[in-house]
Amino acid sequence: MTEFRILGPVEVHDGRTGRRVVPSGTKQRTLLAALVVEAGRTLTVDRLADELWGDEPPQRAANAVQAHVARLRRMLSDSGDGDWISTEPMGYLLRLGSATTDAQRFQRLSAEGRAAASTDPAHATELLERALAVWRGPALQDCLRGPLCAAEAERFEEHRLATLEKLYETRLHETRLRSAPLDDVTDELERLTYEHPLRERFYDLSMVALCLAGRPAEALGVYERARKVLLHMLGVEPGPALRARMEATIRHSPFADLGTTPPPHALTHDASGGTPSGTPGGMPGSPPGGTPSSTPGGISDVAALLDLGGTVARLRERVDELSREQGTLLRRIDELAAAAGGGAQSREYGGAARRTRTARNSLAGQESGPVITRPMPPAA
């Protein structure tokens, strides 16, 4: 069976003989690529001219396109079952017939792998690896970058990266089920974060892999590196998914969206980083017995600091709320004092107002630190 290949250098592969037909010039490759990505749909002469010459078409662009199509037809005549390219009233059309494209093969394998990911991770991993193996280089390699080819190359690349993300997600899920070593996965994901520094999903998966390997402090380091890169290059903070992974890592639950419980080596490690130890209830970075490590700079210290910061923030919110309530009460007391006139009742209201203002000022003076409340002693 004939296969038109565009995920890499543009060529035609004859499955019966194994023969490869490669267009000889850049314009010929671009013409074939444009016809393949729009297979089954007519491409107008104007669109083809735009792909081949951009803003500087020849004086007789239609004749020039016709000449290129004729050359391409002759080249393809020896590699298929007939005339692949049809002349239409408005342009030209590539009819695949019994032929296929490598893009179709990639998309089919990728879709099958995604569908199998939740029920059979091992099979899904195999399918996704086969899908990615279809690629021989950048999509539409060695072609001119007209509007159509540029858009399609970008779309194919996005699909490739999404498939790569799904592959590592599935591999991590499979690893958790089998408790397999993770050294190669952590290294590969680290490399991908550097190759695609603006793609947050690779940082996310890298953090999960490091936590599975019992290295949660390094996972938090990945988050901080992602944050710095995004702020420097885009001026934005990490998105909700990556922030949620960071917070889940600090809470010792970075695997919430991957299904089963972590493997033993992801739960606890001894002080030397050697043989896993501890109880099944332990957390990443915990010593035997599941108690968080107190090593300076470790994940437990980070979590403790975050918890303290949250407590202080909540206390300050409560101080603000109490201050607002006191302000309301003071205004009400002033209104009652004014309505009561200068009698004993007015003096009583005035004394209460002064005591309340004194309490408010005392409370306001503690805004720089947390407010500590103690239980009242029992009544005599």
ROKEGU-325625 format. One record per residue (C-alpha): chain; x, y, z. Coordinates in Angstrom, 1 decimal. Layout:
@mol=A	px=X	py=Y	pz=Z $
...
//
This chain:
@mol=A	px=0.0	py=0.0	pz=0.0 $
@mol=A	px=1.2	py=3.5	pz=-0.8 $
@mol=A	px=1.7	py=5.9	pz=2.1 $
@mol=A	px=2.2	py=9.6	pz=1.7 $
@mol=A	px=4.6	py=10.8	pz=4.5 $
@mol=A	px=4.7	py=14.3	pz=5.9 $
@mol=A	px=5.8	py=13.8	pz=9.5 $
@mol=A	px=9.4	py=14.4	pz=8.7 $
@mol=A	px=10.9	py=14.8	pz=5.2 $
@mol=A	px=8.1	py=14.7	pz=2.6 $
@mol=A	px=8.1	py=11.5	pz=0.6 $
@mol=A	px=6.0	py=8.7	pz=-0.9 $
@mol=A	px=6.5	py=5.2	pz=0.3 $
@mol=A	px=5.5	py=2.2	pz=-1.8 $
@mol=A	px=4.6	py=-0.6	pz=0.6 $
@mol=A	px=4.8	py=-3.3	pz=-2.1 $
@mol=A	px=8.3	py=-2.6	pz=-3.3 $
@mol=A	px=9.7	py=-0.6	pz=-0.4 $
@mol=A	px=10.6	py=2.1	pz=-2.8 $
@mol=A	px=10.7	py=5.8	pz=-1.6 $
@mol=A	px=9.9	py=8.6	pz=-3.9 $
@mol=A	px=11.3	py=12.0	pz=-2.8 $
@mol=A	px=10.3	py=15.2	pz=-4.7 $
@mol=A	px=13.5	py=16.8	pz=-6.0 $
@mol=A	px=12.9	py=20.5	pz=-5.2 $
@mol=A	px=11.6	py=22.6	pz=-2.4 $
@mol=A	px=8.6	py=23.7	pz=-4.4 $
@mol=A	px=7.8	py=20.2	pz=-5.5 $
@mol=A	px=7.9	py=19.0	pz=-1.8 $
@mol=A	px=5.8	py=22.0	pz=-0.7 $
@mol=A	px=3.2	py=21.3	pz=-3.5 $
@mol=A	px=2.9	py=17.6	pz=-2.5 $
@mol=A	px=2.7	py=18.5	pz=1.2 $
@mol=A	px=-0.1	py=21.0	pz=0.6 $
@mol=A	px=-2.1	py=18.5	pz=-1.5 $
@mol=A	px=-1.6	py=15.7	pz=1.1 $
@mol=A	px=-2.7	py=17.8	pz=4.1 $
@mol=A	px=-5.8	py=18.8	pz=2.1 $
@mol=A	px=-6.3	py=15.4	pz=0.6 $
@mol=A	px=-9.9	py=15.0	pz=-0.7 $
@mol=A	px=-10.4	py=18.8	pz=-0.9 $
@mol=A	px=-9.7	py=21.1	pz=-3.8 $
@mol=A	px=-6.9	py=23.5	pz=-3.4 $
@mol=A	px=-7.4	py=26.6	pz=-5.5 $
@mol=A	px=-4.6	py=27.9	pz=-7.8 $
@mol=A	px=-4.4	py=31.0	pz=-5.7 $
@mol=A	px=-3.8	py=29.1	pz=-2.5 $
@mol=A	px=-1.2	py=26.9	pz=-4.1 $
@mol=A	px=0.6	py=30.0	pz=-5.6 $
@mol=A	px=0.5	py=31.5	pz=-2.1 $
@mol=A	px=2.2	py=28.4	pz=-0.7 $
@mol=A	px=4.9	py=28.3	pz=-3.4 $
@mol=A	px=5.7	py=32.0	pz=-3.9 $
@mol=A	px=4.1	py=33.9	pz=-1.0 $
@mol=A	px=3.9	py=37.7	pz=-1.7 $
@mol=A	px=6.0	py=37.5	pz=-4.9 $
@mol=A	px=4.2	py=35.2	pz=-7.3 $
@mol=A	px=5.3	py=35.0	pz=-11.0 $
@mol=A	px=3.5	py=37.0	pz=-13.6 $
@mol=A	px=1.6	py=33.9	pz=-14.8 $
@mol=A	px=1.1	py=32.1	pz=-11.5 $
@mol=A	px=-1.6	py=29.8	pz=-12.8 $
@mol=A	px=0.7	py=28.5	pz=-15.6 $
@mol=A	px=3.5	py=28.1	pz=-13.2 $
@mol=A	px=1.4	py=26.1	pz=-10.8 $
@mol=A	px=0.2	py=23.9	pz=-13.7 $
@mol=A	px=3.8	py=23.2	pz=-14.7 $
@mol=A	px=4.7	py=22.1	pz=-11.1 $
@mol=A	px=1.6	py=19.9	pz=-10.9 $
@mol=A	px=2.5	py=18.2	pz=-14.2 $
@mol=A	px=6.0	py=17.5	pz=-12.9 $
@mol=A	px=4.6	py=16.1	pz=-9.7 $
@mol=A	px=2.2	py=13.9	pz=-11.6 $
@mol=A	px=5.0	py=12.3	pz=-13.6 $
@mol=A	px=7.0	py=11.6	pz=-10.4 $
@mol=A	px=4.0	py=9.9	pz=-8.8 $
@mol=A	px=3.0	py=7.9	pz=-11.8 $
@mol=A	px=5.5	py=5.2	pz=-10.9 $
@mol=A	px=4.6	py=4.9	pz=-7.3 $
@mol=A	px=0.8	py=4.3	pz=-7.2 $
@mol=A	px=-2.2	py=2.8	pz=-8.7 $
@mol=A	px=-3.0	py=5.6	pz=-11.1 $
@mol=A	px=-3.3	py=9.4	pz=-11.4 $
@mol=A	px=-3.4	py=10.7	pz=-7.8 $
@mol=A	px=-4.0	py=14.4	pz=-8.7 $
@mol=A	px=-7.2	py=15.5	pz=-10.3 $
@mol=A	px=-7.7	py=18.8	pz=-12.1 $
@mol=A	px=-10.8	py=20.6	pz=-10.8 $
@mol=A	px=-12.6	py=23.7	pz=-12.2 $
@mol=A	px=-11.0	py=25.9	pz=-9.4 $
@mol=A	px=-7.7	py=24.1	pz=-8.8 $
@mol=A	px=-6.3	py=20.6	pz=-8.0 $
@mol=A	px=-7.2	py=17.7	pz=-5.7 $
@mol=A	px=-5.3	py=14.7	pz=-4.3 $
@mol=A	px=-7.4	py=11.5	pz=-4.1 $
@mol=A	px=-5.9	py=9.0	pz=-1.7 $
@mol=A	px=-8.0	py=6.1	pz=-2.8 $
@mol=A	px=-6.5	py=3.0	pz=-1.2 $
@mol=A	px=-3.4	py=5.0	pz=-0.1 $
@mol=A	px=-2.9	py=6.4	pz=3.4 $
@mol=A	px=-0.7	py=9.0	pz=5.1 $
@mol=A	px=1.6	py=8.7	pz=8.0 $
@mol=A	px=-0.4	py=11.5	pz=9.7 $
@mol=A	px=-3.4	py=9.3	pz=9.7 $
@mol=A	px=-1.4	py=6.4	pz=11.1 $
@mol=A	px=-0.1	py=8.6	pz=13.9 $
@mol=A	px=-3.5	py=10.0	pz=14.8 $
@mol=A	px=-5.1	py=6.5	pz=14.8 $
@mol=A	px=-2.4	py=5.0	pz=17.1 $
@mol=A	px=-2.5	py=8.1	pz=19.4 $
@mol=A	px=-6.3	py=7.9	pz=19.7 $
@mol=A	px=-6.1	py=4.1	pz=20.5 $
@mol=A	px=-3.5	py=4.7	pz=23.1 $
@mol=A	px=-5.5	py=7.4	pz=24.8 $
@mol=A	px=-8.6	py=5.2	pz=24.8 $
@mol=A	px=-6.7	py=2.4	pz=26.5 $
@mol=A	px=-4.8	py=4.5	pz=29.1 $
@mol=A	px=-7.4	py=4.1	pz=31.9 $
@mol=A	px=-7.9	py=0.4	pz=31.5 $
@mol=A	px=-4.6	py=-1.0	pz=30.2 $
@mol=A	px=-1.7	py=1.3	pz=30.8 $
@mol=A	px=0.9	py=-1.1	pz=29.5 $
@mol=A	px=-0.9	py=-1.5	pz=26.1 $
@mol=A	px=-1.6	py=2.2	pz=26.0 $
@mol=A	px=2.1	py=2.9	pz=26.5 $
@mol=A	px=2.9	py=0.6	pz=23.6 $
@mol=A	px=0.4	py=2.3	pz=21.3 $
@mol=A	px=1.6	py=5.8	pz=22.2 $
@mol=A	px=5.2	py=4.8	pz=21.6 $
@mol=A	px=4.3	py=3.4	pz=18.2 $
@mol=A	px=2.5	py=6.6	pz=17.4 $
@mol=A	px=5.5	py=8.7	pz=18.2 $
@mol=A	px=7.8	py=6.4	pz=16.3 $
@mol=A	px=5.9	py=7.3	pz=13.1 $
@mol=A	px=7.7	py=10.7	pz=13.2 $
@mol=A	px=10.9	py=10.9	pz=11.3 $
@mol=A	px=11.6	py=14.6	pz=12.0 $
@mol=A	px=9.7	py=17.9	pz=12.1 $
@mol=A	px=6.4	py=17.8	pz=10.3 $
@mol=A	px=6.6	py=19.0	pz=6.6 $
@mol=A	px=10.4	py=19.2	pz=6.9 $
@mol=A	px=12.3	py=20.9	pz=4.0 $
@mol=A	px=9.1	py=22.6	pz=2.8 $
@mol=A	px=8.4	py=26.2	pz=2.3 $
@mol=A	px=6.4	py=27.8	pz=5.1 $
@mol=A	px=3.4	py=29.2	pz=3.4 $
@mol=A	px=0.2	py=29.8	pz=5.3 $
@mol=A	px=-1.2	py=26.3	pz=4.9 $
@mol=A	px=2.0	py=24.4	pz=5.5 $
@mol=A	px=3.0	py=26.6	pz=8.5 $
@mol=A	px=-0.4	py=26.1	pz=10.2 $
@mol=A	px=-0.5	py=22.4	pz=9.6 $
@mol=A	px=3.1	py=21.9	pz=10.8 $
@mol=A	px=2.2	py=23.8	pz=14.0 $
@mol=A	px=-1.0	py=21.7	pz=14.5 $
@mol=A	px=0.9	py=18.4	pz=14.0 $
@mol=A	px=3.6	py=19.5	pz=16.4 $
@mol=A	px=1.0	py=20.3	pz=19.1 $
@mol=A	px=-0.6	py=16.9	pz=18.6 $
@mol=A	px=2.8	py=15.2	pz=18.9 $
@mol=A	px=3.6	py=17.0	pz=22.2 $
@mol=A	px=0.2	py=16.2	pz=23.6 $
@mol=A	px=0.8	py=12.5	pz=22.7 $
@mol=A	px=4.2	py=12.7	pz=24.3 $
@mol=A	px=2.6	py=14.1	pz=27.5 $
@mol=A	px=0.0	py=11.3	pz=27.5 $
@mol=A	px=2.8	py=8.8	pz=27.1 $
@mol=A	px=4.6	py=9.9	pz=30.2 $
@mol=A	px=1.4	py=10.2	pz=32.1 $
@mol=A	px=0.6	py=6.6	pz=31.2 $
@mol=A	px=4.1	py=5.5	pz=32.0 $
@mol=A	px=4.0	py=7.0	pz=35.4 $
@mol=A	px=0.6	py=5.4	pz=36.1 $
@mol=A	px=2.0	py=2.0	pz=34.9 $
@mol=A	px=5.1	py=2.6	pz=37.1 $
@mol=A	px=3.0	py=3.1	pz=40.2 $
@mol=A	px=1.1	py=-0.1	pz=39.5 $
@mol=A	px=4.4	py=-2.1	pz=39.1 $
@mol=A	px=6.6	py=-0.1	pz=41.5 $
@mol=A	px=9.3	py=0.0	pz=38.8 $
@mol=A	px=12.4	py=2.2	pz=38.8 $
@mol=A	px=12.0	py=5.8	pz=37.6 $
@mol=A	px=15.5	py=7.0	pz=36.9 $
@mol=A	px=15.1	py=7.1	pz=33.1 $
@mol=A	px=11.6	py=8.7	pz=33.3 $
@mol=A	px=12.8	py=11.5	pz=35.7 $
@mol=A	px=15.8	py=12.2	pz=33.5 $
@mol=A	px=13.7	py=12.3	pz=30.3 $
@mol=A	px=11.1	py=14.6	pz=31.8 $
@mol=A	px=13.8	py=16.9	pz=33.1 $
@mol=A	px=15.2	py=17.1	pz=29.5 $
@mol=A	px=11.7	py=17.9	pz=28.1 $
@mol=A	px=11.2	py=20.8	pz=30.6 $
@mol=A	px=14.3	py=22.4	pz=29.1 $
@mol=A	px=13.4	py=21.6	pz=25.5 $
@mol=A	px=9.9	py=23.0	pz=25.9 $
@mol=A	px=10.3	py=25.6	pz=28.8 $
@mol=A	px=6.8	py=27.1	pz=28.3 $
@mol=A	px=4.9	py=23.8	pz=28.4 $
@mol=A	px=3.7	py=23.5	pz=31.9 $
@mol=A	px=2.5	py=19.9	pz=31.6 $
@mol=A	px=6.1	py=18.6	pz=31.4 $
@mol=A	px=7.0	py=20.4	pz=34.6 $
@mol=A	px=3.8	py=18.9	pz=36.2 $
@mol=A	px=4.8	py=15.3	pz=35.1 $
@mol=A	px=8.4	py=15.9	pz=36.2 $
@mol=A	px=7.2	py=16.8	pz=39.7 $
@mol=A	px=5.0	py=13.6	pz=39.8 $
@mol=A	px=7.9	py=11.5	pz=38.7 $
@mol=A	px=10.3	py=12.9	pz=41.3 $
@mol=A	px=7.7	py=12.4	pz=44.1 $
@mol=A	px=7.2	py=8.8	pz=42.9 $
@mol=A	px=11.0	py=8.4	pz=43.2 $
@mol=A	px=10.9	py=9.7	pz=46.7 $
@mol=A	px=12.4	py=13.1	pz=45.9 $
@mol=A	px=9.7	py=15.6	pz=46.8 $
@mol=A	px=12.1	py=18.4	pz=47.6 $
@mol=A	px=13.4	py=18.2	pz=44.1 $
@mol=A	px=9.9	py=18.3	pz=42.8 $
@mol=A	px=9.3	py=21.6	pz=44.5 $
@mol=A	px=12.5	py=22.8	pz=42.9 $
@mol=A	px=11.1	py=22.0	pz=39.5 $
@mol=A	px=8.0	py=24.1	pz=40.3 $
@mol=A	px=10.2	py=27.1	pz=41.4 $
@mol=A	px=12.2	py=26.7	pz=38.1 $
@mol=A	px=9.0	py=26.7	pz=36.1 $
@mol=A	px=7.8	py=29.8	pz=37.9 $
@mol=A	px=11.0	py=31.7	pz=37.2 $
@mol=A	px=10.9	py=30.7	pz=33.5 $
@mol=A	px=7.3	py=31.7	pz=33.1 $
@mol=A	px=7.8	py=35.0	pz=34.9 $
@mol=A	px=10.9	py=35.8	pz=32.9 $
@mol=A	px=9.6	py=34.8	pz=29.5 $
@mol=A	px=5.9	py=35.6	pz=29.7 $
@mol=A	px=5.4	py=37.7	pz=32.8 $
@mol=A	px=2.9	py=35.2	pz=34.2 $
@mol=A	px=2.7	py=32.9	pz=37.2 $
@mol=A	px=2.2	py=29.1	pz=36.7 $
@mol=A	px=-1.3	py=28.0	pz=35.8 $
@mol=A	px=-3.9	py=26.4	pz=38.2 $
@mol=A	px=-2.8	py=22.8	pz=37.4 $
@mol=A	px=0.8	py=23.3	pz=38.2 $
@mol=A	px=0.1	py=25.4	pz=41.3 $
@mol=A	px=-2.3	py=22.6	pz=42.4 $
@mol=A	px=0.5	py=20.1	pz=42.0 $
@mol=A	px=2.9	py=22.2	pz=44.1 $
@mol=A	px=0.3	py=22.5	pz=46.8 $
@mol=A	px=-0.5	py=18.8	pz=46.7 $
@mol=A	px=3.2	py=18.0	pz=46.9 $
@mol=A	px=3.5	py=20.1	pz=50.0 $
@mol=A	px=0.4	py=18.3	pz=51.5 $
@mol=A	px=2.1	py=15.0	pz=50.7 $
@mol=A	px=-0.6	py=14.0	pz=48.2 $
@mol=A	px=0.9	py=14.6	pz=44.7 $
@mol=A	px=-0.6	py=11.5	pz=43.1 $
@mol=A	px=-4.3	py=12.4	pz=43.6 $
@mol=A	px=-5.1	py=12.5	pz=39.9 $
@mol=A	px=-3.1	py=9.3	pz=39.0 $
@mol=A	px=-5.3	py=6.7	pz=40.6 $
@mol=A	px=-3.8	py=4.2	pz=42.9 $
@mol=A	px=-1.7	py=4.7	pz=46.0 $
@mol=A	px=2.0	py=5.5	pz=45.6 $
@mol=A	px=4.5	py=2.6	pz=45.4 $
@mol=A	px=6.5	py=1.9	pz=48.6 $
@mol=A	px=9.7	py=3.7	pz=47.3 $
@mol=A	px=7.7	py=6.8	pz=46.8 $
@mol=A	px=6.4	py=6.9	pz=50.4 $
@mol=A	px=9.4	py=6.8	pz=52.6 $
@mol=A	px=13.2	py=6.7	pz=52.4 $
@mol=A	px=15.9	py=6.2	pz=55.0 $
@mol=A	px=18.2	py=9.0	pz=55.9 $
@mol=A	px=20.9	py=7.7	pz=53.5 $
@mol=A	px=18.5	py=7.7	pz=50.5 $
@mol=A	px=18.9	py=3.9	pz=50.3 $
@mol=A	px=16.4	py=1.2	pz=50.9 $
@mol=A	px=12.9	py=2.5	pz=51.4 $
@mol=A	px=11.7	py=2.3	pz=54.9 $
@mol=A	px=8.7	py=3.3	pz=57.0 $
@mol=A	px=5.1	py=2.3	pz=57.2 $
@mol=A	px=2.6	py=2.4	pz=54.3 $
@mol=A	px=1.0	py=5.4	pz=55.9 $
@mol=A	px=4.2	py=7.5	pz=55.5 $
@mol=A	px=4.6	py=10.4	pz=53.2 $
@mol=A	px=7.3	py=11.3	pz=50.7 $
@mol=A	px=10.4	py=12.3	pz=52.6 $
@mol=A	px=9.2	py=10.7	pz=55.9 $
@mol=A	px=11.5	py=8.7	pz=58.2 $
@mol=A	px=10.3	py=5.3	pz=59.5 $
@mol=A	px=7.0	py=5.5	pz=61.2 $
@mol=A	px=5.6	py=8.2	pz=58.9 $
@mol=A	px=6.7	py=11.2	pz=60.9 $
@mol=A	px=7.8	py=14.1	pz=58.6 $
@mol=A	px=11.5	py=14.7	pz=58.4 $
@mol=A	px=12.9	py=17.7	pz=60.2 $
@mol=A	px=15.9	py=18.1	pz=57.9 $
@mol=A	px=16.5	py=21.8	pz=57.3 $
@mol=A	px=15.2	py=22.8	pz=53.9 $
@mol=A	px=13.2	py=19.6	pz=53.5 $
@mol=A	px=9.7	py=19.4	pz=52.4 $
@mol=A	px=8.4	py=19.2	pz=56.0 $
@mol=A	px=10.0	py=22.6	pz=56.8 $
@mol=A	px=8.4	py=24.1	pz=53.7 $
@mol=A	px=5.0	py=22.6	pz=54.6 $
@mol=A	px=5.3	py=23.9	pz=58.2 $
@mol=A	px=6.2	py=27.4	pz=57.0 $
@mol=A	px=3.2	py=27.4	pz=54.6 $
@mol=A	px=0.9	py=26.2	pz=57.4 $
@mol=A	px=2.2	py=29.0	pz=59.7 $
@mol=A	px=1.8	py=31.6	pz=57.0 $
@mol=A	px=-1.8	py=30.4	pz=56.4 $
@mol=A	px=-2.5	py=30.6	pz=60.1 $
@mol=A	px=-1.2	py=34.1	pz=60.4 $
@mol=A	px=-3.2	py=35.2	pz=57.4 $
@mol=A	px=-6.4	py=33.8	pz=58.8 $
@mol=A	px=-5.7	py=35.5	pz=62.2 $
@mol=A	px=-5.2	py=38.8	pz=60.5 $
@mol=A	px=-8.4	py=38.4	pz=58.6 $
@mol=A	px=-10.2	py=37.8	pz=61.9 $
@mol=A	px=-8.5	py=40.9	pz=63.4 $
@mol=A	px=-9.9	py=43.0	pz=60.5 $
@mol=A	px=-13.3	py=41.5	pz=60.9 $
@mol=A	px=-13.3	py=42.3	pz=64.6 $
@mol=A	px=-12.2	py=45.8	pz=63.9 $
@mol=A	px=-15.1	py=46.3	pz=61.5 $
@mol=A	px=-17.5	py=45.0	pz=64.1 $
@mol=A	px=-16.1	py=47.3	pz=66.7 $
@mol=A	px=-16.4	py=50.3	pz=64.5 $
@mol=A	px=-20.1	py=49.5	pz=64.0 $
@mol=A	px=-20.6	py=49.1	pz=67.7 $
@mol=A	px=-18.8	py=52.4	pz=68.4 $
@mol=A	px=-21.0	py=54.3	pz=66.0 $
@mol=A	px=-24.0	py=52.8	pz=67.6 $
@mol=A	px=-22.8	py=53.8	pz=71.1 $
@mol=A	px=-22.1	py=57.3	pz=69.9 $
@mol=A	px=-25.6	py=57.6	pz=68.5 $
@mol=A	px=-27.1	py=56.3	pz=71.8 $
@mol=A	px=-25.0	py=58.7	pz=73.9 $
@mol=A	px=-26.1	py=61.6	pz=71.7 $
@mol=A	px=-29.7	py=60.6	pz=72.0 $
@mol=A	px=-29.5	py=60.2	pz=75.8 $
@mol=A	px=-28.3	py=63.8	pz=76.5 $
@mol=A	px=-26.0	py=64.7	pz=79.4 $
@mol=A	px=-27.4	py=62.5	pz=82.2 $
@mol=A	px=-26.1	py=59.5	pz=84.0 $
@mol=A	px=-27.1	py=57.3	pz=81.1 $
@mol=A	px=-25.0	py=59.4	pz=78.7 $
@mol=A	px=-22.0	py=59.2	pz=81.0 $
@mol=A	px=-22.4	py=55.4	pz=81.1 $
@mol=A	px=-22.5	py=55.2	pz=77.3 $
@mol=A	px=-19.5	py=57.5	pz=77.1 $
@mol=A	px=-17.5	py=55.3	pz=79.4 $
@mol=A	px=-18.4	py=52.3	pz=77.4 $
@mol=A	px=-17.3	py=54.0	pz=74.2 $
@mol=A	px=-13.9	py=55.0	pz=75.7 $
@mol=A	px=-13.3	py=51.4	pz=76.9 $
@mol=A	px=-14.2	py=50.0	pz=73.5 $
@mol=A	px=-11.9	py=52.5	pz=71.7 $
@mol=A	px=-9.1	py=51.6	pz=74.0 $
@mol=A	px=-9.6	py=47.9	pz=73.3 $
@mol=A	px=-9.8	py=48.6	pz=69.5 $
@mol=A	px=-6.5	py=50.5	pz=69.6 $
@mol=A	px=-4.8	py=47.8	pz=71.6 $
@mol=A	px=-6.0	py=45.2	pz=69.1 $
@mol=A	px=-4.9	py=47.3	pz=66.1 $
@mol=A	px=-1.4	py=47.5	pz=67.7 $
@mol=A	px=-1.0	py=43.8	pz=67.3 $
@mol=A	px=-1.5	py=43.7	pz=63.5 $
@mol=A	px=2.2	py=43.0	pz=62.9 $
@mol=A	px=1.9	py=39.6	pz=64.5 $
@mol=A	px=-0.6	py=36.9	pz=65.3 $
@mol=A	px=-3.3	py=37.4	pz=68.0 $
@mol=A	px=-3.2	py=34.8	pz=70.7 $
@mol=A	px=-6.4	py=34.2	pz=72.5 $
@mol=A	px=-6.6	py=32.3	pz=75.8 $
@mol=A	px=-9.6	py=30.6	pz=77.3 $
@mol=A	px=-11.4	py=32.6	pz=80.0 $
@mol=A	px=-11.1	py=31.2	pz=83.5 $
@mol=A	px=-14.3	py=29.4	pz=84.8 $
@mol=A	px=-16.7	py=31.5	pz=86.7 $
@mol=A	px=-16.4	py=31.3	pz=90.5 $
//
